[in-house]
Amino acid sequence: MQPRYREALDRVMGLADFERSTHSPEHAKFHLERIGLLLQRLGDPHLGRRTVHVAGTKGKGSTSAMIASILSASGYSVGFYTSPHLHRTVERIRVGLDPVSTEEFADLVDDVWPATEWTSAHGGYGGVTTFEVLTAMAFVHFRKADLDFQVMEVGLGGRLDATNVVEPDVCVITSISLDHTATLGETIPEIAGEKAGIIKRGVPVVAAPQTSEALKVIEDVAREREAPVVDVEARLSWQLSESGPDGQSFALEGLSAGYDLTLPLIGDHQLENAAAAVAAAETLGELGHNVTTESITAGIRNVRWEGRLQVLRAGPPPVVVDGAHNPYSMRRLAEAVEKTFEYSRVYVVFGGLMGHSLEGMLEEIQAIQPEIIAVKSRHPRAAPSAIIAEAARAQGLPVVFETDEVVEGLGVAADLADKSSLILGTGSLFVTAEITEAVTGMEPELYENIVPPRWEDRRTRP
């Protein structure tokens, strides 16, 4: 790793990082005043750019990537901000779908650091957080590059998320389900209320397929703010033509045109995400932006989004990863695995974060009759493998091995699997990342107090 990039990372990660911390402040203590002051010190780089703002529980990253891909195919220069990252922090700040370079990242840290230090010391709202400074860096980069659009994915919730300072052209709310309940609320309406906090007065909001109670909250907030709602499930329709490990083809009837689309992402849920992305693009077209049938088709076809039902190795046996980390997403994953792959046995390398519904996820994955290899990722909030194993056994699932190293768990799966088996890594994006790094030989980006696992290819069961 380049020394200058390492130094920049250490500065950013040395701030309060509630993504990786084992202790988070109460949601009531989140606010937008500090990020607003920081951005003011930087000359308000978040304003004056055409913006798509995307919130939701599931699919917001995939949907955001599709929107960015469509806009790029339309001839626009596009900034794309996303979180969390899979492998390297630079993945959070992109032009099109390509991350900034490590040199650009280090330059951005230099650009924002004086304002960060001033805001922390004199702003009256406490220290700037890691997520806030990364958000500010994204806005600064998009301004420096003079990009046409910025696609901003919400980090957590919406109402009090640091991205919720933008003045969007279109808002998008993807599927809402129970997640981060300790922070956002324990019911769908409560969580929907937080997500709907991104809706701005008079700005169109695209609502992906939702439960009736989530949709009601979105529509109620939109009505109060006089924001037109595009109900994707009611106004669009789609029909799968063909699917397989490499992607799927489908026909979609949009708001203003019909499309024959090819999507290199697997699962019925990705069709819903694609429909939401198309609706957002068509809405931008209705606002006068140059989005065509051809650019929508090309954008969906060319999207790239790692860690979502991704085939890392075709096999035999195939190695597949997915970042599902709540019961709803695990149910959709199980459905997609059954539909897409043929296998005699499936070994699931499973690890999750404390505070997530481990039991709920494991209950949903029962549908594919998995044999569980319980693991612990290097994320500071990762649940110990013993807790994973206990939760799995409580659901009646066989636990064939447990280890606090993801790579060791993957090696055990490889030893146990035969040519007709499937190896699936899931439970969190961080398990997905570690398996991807192990399979591809990618070097991990490690942070303070995180010990690297062994990276040798384990072929013999310990």
Secondary structure as GFF3:
##gff-version 3
##sequence-region A 1 462
A	DSSP	alpha_helix	3	13	.	.	.	ID=ss1
A	DSSP	three_ten_helix	27	29	.	.	.	ID=ss2
A	DSSP	alpha_helix	33	41	.	.	.	ID=ss3
A	DSSP	beta_strand	50	55	.	.	.	ID=ss4
A	DSSP	alpha_helix	60	73	.	.	.	ID=ss5
A	DSSP	beta_strand	78	81	.	.	.	ID=ss6
A	DSSP	three_ten_helix	89	92	.	.	.	ID=ss7
A	DSSP	beta_strand	93	95	.	.	.	ID=ss8
A	DSSP	beta_strand	98	99	.	.	.	ID=ss9
A	DSSP	alpha_helix	102	122	.	.	.	ID=ss10
A	DSSP	alpha_helix	130	144	.	.	.	ID=ss11
A	DSSP	beta_strand	149	153	.	.	.	ID=ss12
A	DSSP	beta_strand	170	173	.	.	.	ID=ss13
A	DSSP	alpha_helix	181	184	.	.	.	ID=ss14
A	DSSP	alpha_helix	188	195	.	.	.	ID=ss15
A	DSSP	three_ten_helix	196	198	.	.	.	ID=ss16
A	DSSP	beta_strand	205	207	.	.	.	ID=ss17
A	DSSP	alpha_helix	212	224	.	.	.	ID=ss18
A	DSSP	beta_strand	229	231	.	.	.	ID=ss19
A	DSSP	alpha_helix	232	235	.	.	.	ID=ss20
A	DSSP	beta_strand	237	244	.	.	.	ID=ss21
A	DSSP	beta_strand	247	253	.	.	.	ID=ss22
A	DSSP	beta_strand	258	263	.	.	.	ID=ss23
A	DSSP	alpha_helix	268	286	.	.	.	ID=ss24
A	DSSP	alpha_helix	293	302	.	.	.	ID=ss25
A	DSSP	beta_strand	310	313	.	.	.	ID=ss26
A	DSSP	beta_strand	319	321	.	.	.	ID=ss27
A	DSSP	alpha_helix	327	340	.	.	.	ID=ss28
A	DSSP	beta_strand	345	350	.	.	.	ID=ss29
A	DSSP	alpha_helix	358	365	.	.	.	ID=ss30
A	DSSP	three_ten_helix	366	368	.	.	.	ID=ss31
A	DSSP	beta_strand	370	374	.	.	.	ID=ss32
A	DSSP	alpha_helix	385	394	.	.	.	ID=ss33
A	DSSP	beta_strand	399	402	.	.	.	ID=ss34
A	DSSP	alpha_helix	406	416	.	.	.	ID=ss35
A	DSSP	beta_strand	421	426	.	.	.	ID=ss36
A	DSSP	alpha_helix	429	440	.	.	.	ID=ss37
###
